[in-house]
Amino acid sequence: MTALPALAPAYPELWLALSAMALLMLGVFRGDGATRLVSWLSVAALAVTVLLITMQPAETVTTFGGLFVVDGFGRFAKVLILLGSAFSIILSLGYIRYERMERFEYPVLILLASTGMLMMVSANDLIALYLGLELQSLSLYVLAAFKRDSGRATEAGLKYFVLGALSSGMLLYGASMIYGFAGSTGFPQIAQILSQGALVGGQASIGLVVGIVFLTAGLAFKVSAVPFHMWTPDVYEGAPTPVTAFFAVAPKIAAMALFVRAILTPFGEIAHEWQQIIIVVSALSMLLGAFAAIAQSNIKRLMAYSSIGHVGYALIGLAAGTEEGVRGILIYLAIYLAMNVGTFAIILCMRQKDQMVEGVNDLAGLAKTHPGMALLLAAFMFSLAGVPPMAGFFGKFYIFMAAINAGLYTLAVIGVLSSVVGAYYYLRIVKLMYFDETAEPLAKPVRGELGAVMTVTGLFTMLFFIWPAPLLSMAATAARALFP
């Protein structure tokens, strides 16, 4: 009789899945009137999950026959994902009431997507990777089209579903090629096989390289890196704004963490085979994000191209393939989370005559009518541009230093030049707010949850330089887990 696997390492995921099912039942019995209650209980469930993760032992543990791994890297990424999910639910509370979208399934879908993301981060095998990815993706497809009476939201959901299915097929094809040529789906087993002479003359077989290319393509779609970014602007614009905020943070962080683990753990021995792919994807993402956003007049599309550029910066750390590079990625993702959540909190306050507005020009003269909101948005824009002493500067600094120390000078130069170009459209928003006259002022901002979120993230962004040590040391400890 086979012994049952140890469940303790997976307690956070089990708790989150059981919470989602319990809240689904609560919603069924109480109806849509319980949406606000279910939302706050979902935030509480996410908070308990963070607590369970922080209580786990510091060492690396595997369970479920080696399919599931818990280590410092996974714990750090999971906390960021859960914070992103909790902020997204809080941001949505007022919006779904105003837009008559109050349906209890909304926070439950975010919980289920978060469960999939936690599984992705702990995946130690190509099969576990795919299971986590699909649990996340199925929930996200529904969330993108959650505003059923909106043609734009339905179109966004359909585009995301069709292209997501295509990327899943590419990822599965790559996984089958890797299994065929390496003889295993487990990350440690593949690494062991490659280290024990499966390479011919120091080179991997062409079939294995093709598999890595398809696996990388599937993962690049999930992080919306060029050339698999085509869904991002349309989905960001069409989906309800709180859903866009969610897409911009939690799934992005989960996919980036998965990307790092799925490339470095099994294929660290053959970095020369995949490094040039990551370098090209990173450079193209930074350049497209910098130049394509210049012409955007819709702030959600602008944030979509901005996120593509930021993925390019984060991928510099993966291209370096070093512990310092992974530390840079984790620092960058933590700061990226705060900047984006705060920016979307302000976008959700953009209302004129009880209508949501999304035009960049609608922010004109904001400093005269809403000085506090303008100050916070200016801080987020300076941070996204990488202007010191804002938090975003430190994210880019550690990424670029990792690239320079790994000898990737050209990539670092492209990153710096892209930052300079990208600063144009971020600083344009600051200029609109402080120096242009407003045609029609925005309605008074909604207090309460939105005000609290933008204040907390704004203070983190502006004051990070005073005491960055805790985040830096936690990221360094987490990165060390991938390089035993």
Buried (B, 14 or more C-beta within 10 A) or exposed (E): EEEEBEEEBBBBBBBBBEBBEBBBEBBEEEEEEBBBBBBBBBBEBBEBBBEBBEEBEEEBBBBBEBBBBBBBBBBBBBBBBBBBBBBBBBBBBBBBEBBEBBBBBBBBBBBBBBBBBBBBBBBBBBBBBBBBBBBBBBBBBBBBBBBEEBEBBBBBBBBBBEBBEBBBEBBBBBBBBBBEBBEBBBBBBBBBBBEEEBBEEEEBBEEBBBBBBBBBBBBBBBBBBBEBBEBBBBBBBBBBBBBBBBBBBBBBBBBBBBBBBBBBBBBBBBBEBBBEBBBBBBBBBBBBBBBBBEEBEBBBBBBBBBBBBBBBBBBBBBBBBBBBBBBBBBBBBBBBBBBBBBBBBBBBBBBBEEEBBBEBEBBBBBBBBBEEBBBBBBBBBBBBBBBEEBBBBBBBBBBBBBBBBBEBEEBBBBBBEBBEBBBEBBBBBBEBBBEBEBEEBBBEBBEEBBBEBBBBBBBBBBBBEEEBEEBBEBBBBBBBBBEE
